[in-house]
């Protein structure tokens, strides 16, 4: 069983930056990929970014060039660096490990 805990969310002004972290514990295998998702009010949860066990990354078109996903296998921690934030990025962000393990979610609010 895997436990995931997100941190680093909060309130930021448009154009600002935040770095989300996802700390994993339990049965962690470095050969699993992980991803970040988000869910805005009134919308379905959507995929944001993912990183494979080999370090290959992929991004949703809406965040490409602004967000960076990375991982530290030694710390069992993954990150989402978010730059150039806009109000459209306001959502609850979730990390996902493998195919079925989700964090509890963390709020990111972009507002002046």
N, C-alpha and C positions, 0 to 999 in steps of 0.2 A: 504494500500500500504506500502511496506517495502523498505527502502533504506539501502544499504550495502556499506561500505567504507573499503577497505583493506589498510593496512599500514605495514611497516616493511621490505619491499623488498629492493633489492640493489645488489651490487657486493660483492662477498665473495670468498675467496680462497678455493680450494679443501680441504676437511677435516674440514672446518669451520662450523659455525652455524648461523642461523637466526631465528627470531621469527616473524611470520606474525600475524597480528591482523585483525579482521573483526568486525567493529562496526555497529550495526544495529539500525535503528530508524523507527518509524512508528508503524504499527499494529503488534507488536511482541507478540508471545505467547510462553511461556516457554515449552509447550508440543510439539513443533515442533523440528525436528532434523535439523542438518545442516552438510554441508560437504565442503571439499576443493577439487578443481579440478585444473588441469594444462594443458596448451597447449604449446608444444614446437614448434619451427619453422618447418613448413612443415608437422606437425603431427596433428592428431585429438585430441580434448580435451579429457582428461582421468580423471577418478576418482582417488583421492589420499587417502582420509580418510573421515570418517563420525563419528558423535556422535549423539546418540539418546537423547531424552528428559530425559531419565533416567540415562544418562551418559555412556551408553555402546558404545564402540568404535570399529571401524573396519578400516583396512588399506590395501592398495594395497600391493601386495607382494614385489614390488620394493622399498617400503619405510618402510616396517615393521621392527621395531627394531631401526630405525633411526629417525622417525618422531613421534611426539606426538600431538594429537588433544585434546583440552580442551575447556571448556566454563565457563563463569561467567554470570549466568542468571541475577544477580543483576545489572550488567553493560551492559547487552545485547551485550556482546562481546565474540567472539570466537577466539581461537588461534591455530596456527600450529607451534610448536617448531620443527625445522629442524636441525638435527645434522649429522655429517659425510657427508656433502654435496659433491657431485661429479658433474662433467660436465653434466652428464645425468639428473641432476635435474634442469638444466637451462630451464626456461619456464616462461610463464605468469601464475600466480596463481590466481584463482578465488574462492571466497567463495559463497556458495549457501545456502539459507534458505528455508526450506520447499521444495516444489516441483518446484517452478518457479521463485524465486527471486535470482538474481545474482548480485554480485559486479562488478565493472568496470574492475577489474584485476590489478595485480601488477607484475612488472618484478623482477625475481630472476635470477641472472647470477652468475654462478660458474666458475671462471677462475683464472689462475695464472698470 
